[in-house]
Amino acid sequence: MFSIKSPTLLVDEAICKNNIRRMKRKADRIGLQLKPHVKTHQSADIGEWLKEAGVRAITVSSVTMASYFAAHGWSDITIAFPVNPLEADSVNYLASAVNLSILAADLTALTQLESTLDNEVAVYIEIDTGSGRTGFPSTDLGAIREAALFIRKSDKLKLRGFYSHPGHSYACRSRQEVERIHEDARVQLAALKEELQPDFGPLMVCMGDTPCCSVAERFDGVDEISPGNFVFYDLMQTQIGSCTPADIAVALAVPVVACYPERAEVVVHGGAVHLSKDTCQLLDSTVYGVPVSLNGEGWSAPLQDCYLKAVSQEHGILACTKSVAASLKPGDILGILPVHSCLTADLMMGFTTLNGTKLNHIRTSALYSHV
Amino acid sequence: MFSIKSPTLLVDEAICKNNIRRMKRKADRIGLQLKPHVKTHQSADIGEWLKEAGVRAITVSSVTMASYFAAHGWSDITIAFPVNPLEADSVNYLASAVNLSILAADLTALTQLESTLDNEVAVYIEIDTGSGRTGFPSTDLGAIREAALFIRKSDKLKLRGFYSHPGHSYACRSRQEVERIHEDARVQLAALKEELQPDFGPLMVCMGDTPCCSVAERFDGVDEISPGNFVFYDLMQTQIGSCTPADIAVALAVPVVACYPERAEVVVHGGAVHLSKDTCQLLDSTVYGVPVSLNGEGWSAPLQDCYLKAVSQEHGILACTKSVAASLKPGDILGILPVHSCLTADLMMGFTTLNGTKLNHIRTSALYSHV
């Protein structure tokens, strides 16, 4: 592999493109539009891989991210974050440039925004199907109908349908649990659609989360899906049951900086500012990442009995066996499969493919080069 | 206050400068050299505030950070991270430009580095005084003496003394516990100095962690301190007992985007990509931050009975009272005191003072402006 001297986020293009193709094929087979959530990679370059697979619409989590992808040729963008009325000017500008959809999670915010719009914007009413984060509870038909009526009265807003992120699927620890969450959310959304469609014309239902979209097969009443993490997957998704370790498309390459065979530990340059502080439970341990060996073609399966047990700002402490610790030396490079690839990508602000090509990221779009 | 539309990291210059002056006065009073760890702010602008207070030497956690501060006029820099032999060229270059000190935490790594050096580098032997991260155990006199002998034999390396980061102080939950950790580490280091000084000439002892440096008064045998977090402090430090909430010098300004009085919750635009996923325990709850009100002069004390209970990538869920939730509306701006200011600063890549001046950060040094 090309020379690596400091923490570097590697992406295995073949695994990533395979993850994209698999989800696109599933969406096509079931008759869903795949609108991937690009917050995971935040990369126009990886966006091109989505286009190659036939993806035409994307989902983002901020106005800034929408602007970045609009500048890179995307013309159908959903901002899957409650509209911030303070950003009305940017929303208005974007709506003049692309086919823009936003989420209404609070009628006051939508009213404020509407009063300043010049251009037409499509609106999904966000539904809380159990995650307890944002959106109207699916049981609050009165408030949902009130929002739908407000949108219908406006000549700037166009009701597109319902959006829900069943993020409580992240608490699942088996495919069966994920399927239960999915089915529960799906039924709520399908019922809403059936209830309001007669009065409000054709309505779309969009569901977005990687566990449900990876595991579930029944999508009756659903029209669109917007998973994000699936392009890379990560350890958390293996814990949930969404993927296997072989599907993880990113690994943080880290230099070994100190070896302590007597502690059965190795310290690497790879900490919270590279991986994030997200953890998951694997093998009864709290884990910040698991190591793999790097080779010319990519990386190995996770090294047995080894895991990143702690991170500070720049340090990572790898618990391993005494023999693994004795076999490593400072200057060796290991890969670390991240717990949460979205946060690792955000921190690393870019990717390097296995042949050394650098891929961009929204946070480096104004940088001359990767630091 | 100036207009804020999206997540913005505010720094209260008066609080920050006061934190700096207080630590500098303490160091002067006890007769210690203060070499602040600038990983917390990573900002040349805030570095100027250190210079104003009379600080002449700094500590950093990477070669990249050392290069950045060297380019901003710092000439006495300690890289408090185990030397990575792959970065020997950069270390060598830096050593030609500034008075450079490095840490030896592994003799193999030091040997590799030494073989490639052209310029003189000062070396601290890193001592593990109980944190279990990096360094030679203080009890391993044989290995420590071997490292000292290796350094003495080299015409490139110069033994400066011992460095220790008693990071296990972060597990403390009272000033008494911090004092015990400090005293235990201090005694280990003072004994080492006494043991090796006769053979290896004058040796410095440098201790670096904000809890010990904030709380302890006894530093016999210690020559230098390198705390970092104290310039900003944060919620974790209040939990440890290092500071009060009034000493916290940074707050993340976040727009309210959705209000749910019936849930007694408010959702803000401020999540893991702004604050990090670090948590602490306050009021028997796991907390990702606590809210404050912003006003013309800065911010209020923490709002009673309110805390950030969850973050996802961009969302923060604020648990509050029904009346607080009902009193807020989308577009309002709150401040969030961070759990771990070092990680928040790293993520936000810059600071804004209360009069709207933007301060730089190593990660934005090549950006035209803050995103």
HADDOCK unambig.tbl for C-alpha pairs under 7 A between the chains (distance, minus, plus):
assign (segid A and resid 5 and name CA) (segid B and resid 86 and name CA) 5.33 0.50 0.50
assign (segid A and resid 5 and name CA) (segid B and resid 87 and name CA) 6.37 0.50 0.50
assign (segid A and resid 82 and name CA) (segid B and resid 257 and name CA) 5.92 0.50 0.50
assign (segid A and resid 82 and name CA) (segid B and resid 258 and name CA) 6.86 0.50 0.50
assign (segid A and resid 83 and name CA) (segid B and resid 257 and name CA) 6.62 0.50 0.50
assign (segid A and resid 84 and name CA) (segid B and resid 257 and name CA) 5.41 0.50 0.50
assign (segid A and resid 84 and name CA) (segid B and resid 330 and name CA) 6.79 0.50 0.50
assign (segid A and resid 84 and name CA) (segid B and resid 331 and name CA) 6.26 0.50 0.50
assign (segid A and resid 85 and name CA) (segid B and resid 330 and name CA) 6.87 0.50 0.50
assign (segid A and resid 85 and name CA) (segid B and resid 331 and name CA) 5.65 0.50 0.50
assign (segid A and resid 86 and name CA) (segid B and resid 5 and name CA) 5.35 0.50 0.50
assign (segid A and resid 86 and name CA) (segid B and resid 331 and name CA) 5.67 0.50 0.50
assign (segid A and resid 87 and name CA) (segid B and resid 5 and name CA) 6.39 0.50 0.50
assign (segid A and resid 105 and name CA) (segid B and resid 258 and name CA) 6.40 0.50 0.50
assign (segid A and resid 106 and name CA) (segid B and resid 258 and name CA) 5.36 0.50 0.50
assign (segid A and resid 106 and name CA) (segid B and resid 259 and name CA) 6.87 0.50 0.50
assign (segid A and resid 109 and name CA) (segid B and resid 330 and name CA) 5.44 0.50 0.50
assign (segid A and resid 133 and name CA) (segid B and resid 317 and name CA) 6.86 0.50 0.50
assign (segid A and resid 257 and name CA) (segid B and resid 82 and name CA) 5.91 0.50 0.50
assign (segid A and resid 257 and name CA) (segid B and resid 83 and name CA) 6.60 0.50 0.50
assign (segid A and resid 257 and name CA) (segid B and resid 84 and name CA) 5.40 0.50 0.50
assign (segid A and resid 258 and name CA) (segid B and resid 82 and name CA) 6.85 0.50 0.50
assign (segid A and resid 258 and name CA) (segid B and resid 105 and name CA) 6.38 0.50 0.50
assign (segid A and resid 258 and name CA) (segid B and resid 106 and name CA) 5.35 0.50 0.50
assign (segid A and resid 259 and name CA) (segid B and resid 106 and name CA) 6.86 0.50 0.50
assign (segid A and resid 273 and name CA) (segid B and resid 343 and name CA) 6.85 0.50 0.50
assign (segid A and resid 276 and name CA) (segid B and resid 276 and name CA) 6.97 0.50 0.50
assign (segid A and resid 277 and name CA) (segid B and resid 277 and name CA) 5.58 0.50 0.50
assign (segid A and resid 277 and name CA) (segid B and resid 278 and name CA) 6.21 0.50 0.50
assign (segid A and resid 278 and name CA) (segid B and resid 277 and name CA) 6.22 0.50 0.50
assign (segid A and resid 317 and name CA) (segid B and resid 133 and name CA) 6.86 0.50 0.50
assign (segid A and resid 330 and name CA) (segid B and resid 84 and name CA) 6.79 0.50 0.50
assign (segid A and resid 330 and name CA) (segid B and resid 85 and name CA) 6.86 0.50 0.50
assign (segid A and resid 330 and name CA) (segid B and resid 108 and name CA) 6.99 0.50 0.50
assign (segid A and resid 330 and name CA) (segid B and resid 109 and name CA) 5.42 0.50 0.50
assign (segid A and resid 331 and name CA) (segid B and resid 84 and name CA) 6.27 0.50 0.50
assign (segid A and resid 331 and name CA) (segid B and resid 85 and name CA) 5.63 0.50 0.50
assign (segid A and resid 331 and name CA) (segid B and resid 86 and name CA) 5.66 0.50 0.50
assign (segid A and resid 343 and name CA) (segid B and resid 273 and name CA) 6.87 0.50 0.50
assign (segid A and resid 366 and name CA) (segid B and resid 367 and name CA) 5.72 0.50 0.50
assign (segid A and resid 366 and name CA) (segid B and resid 368 and name CA) 6.97 0.50 0.50
assign (segid A and resid 367 and name CA) (segid B and resid 366 and name CA) 5.71 0.50 0.50
assign (segid A and resid 367 and name CA) (segid B and resid 367 and name CA) 5.47 0.50 0.50
assign (segid A and resid 368 and name CA) (segid B and resid 366 and name CA) 6.80 0.50 0.50
